[in-house]
Amino acid sequence: MSVNGAIRVKQGQIISVDKEKWTCVVKFDDGTPEESVAIAPIYLNTYGSGIFYVPETKASVIVAYVGERKFLLACSYPETTERGESSVDEIQVEGQLEPDHAASRPIFSEGDISMSTKGGGFITMRSSGVVEVGASQVARRFYIPLTNFVRDICANYDLTTAGGNLSFTTRPGDPTHGTYTSKVKMNPSDPGDVPVDKTVYKTPVEFNLNVKEYIEDTDPIVQLEIGRIKHHDGNDAPLFGSNASKGYDEDALIRFTVNKKFNMWIDRFGTIVSNFSGSVSSQHQKNYNLGVKGNLSMGSNGKFNRKS
């Protein structure tokens, strides 16, 4: 379809959006409304894929008319100077009263490209080649072309595959874990905000690695847990042989399990507890030295053979 005729544009504000039909209603600056204005994509193919967006109500936009077609051409940049009369009299440098179109956008370098939402999500492509993808400032990923480096920043992380999963998780603190005090700005947006001491309960951290033997399996055959392990936290933990004189509160820091037949726990003081459901054999090609500073106990329900 060919389009003939001049293009006309009008400025207004979106008052409603039809997300199914990809149209909107725009109220122009003169007060007249215009219905069924097409939300024009940046690019769109016949398969419905491309680069497009759904504008928000109250957004200032420019509507274009070409022939019988009407569509959103672009946003209408807000223009502000935000200077009082007294400050205007004090302006000495020419150009400081020029229109400001920043609209709360961050300061970027030439060639930088960004997409973001008011919910905090963003994709930023720097002219240097660095790509940053995030849902917030503490949940983001950097792709750095130098040495082809990828860096993830987050509070909790989970990787799930057909063969198992890996995760770093945190849990809310409680008084049994102690407290931590640091200086925190209560209003970071205020340049003059003075940090104050804030005390919080320590936050437990746990790392988990679960590996299946076969993809079709429901449960993993190998499990590794490191950190403040949740189900071994507190006085009901199964780790025995701990050193109570050191204030040990029965928190296992490492647990390694194979097919639920072999279990090993290690605490913060180096106490090791292992449980074997099968036989245990060891072979040493050279000398084997055993030194015990405390008591040594050995027992057997069956035969006890000692060879040299």
Secondary structure by P-SEA (a helix, b strand, c coil): cccbbbbbbbbbbbccccccccbbbbbcccccccccccccccccccccccccccccccbbbbbbbccccccccbbbbbbbccccaaaaaacccccccccccccccccccccccccccccccbbbbccccbbbbbcccccbbbbbcccbbbbbbccbbbbbccccccccccccccccccbbbbbbccccccccbbbbbbbbcbbbbbbbbbbbcccccccccbbbbccccccccccccccccccccccccccccbbbbccccbbbbbcccbbbbbbbcbbbbbbbccbbbbbbccbbbbbbccbbbbcc
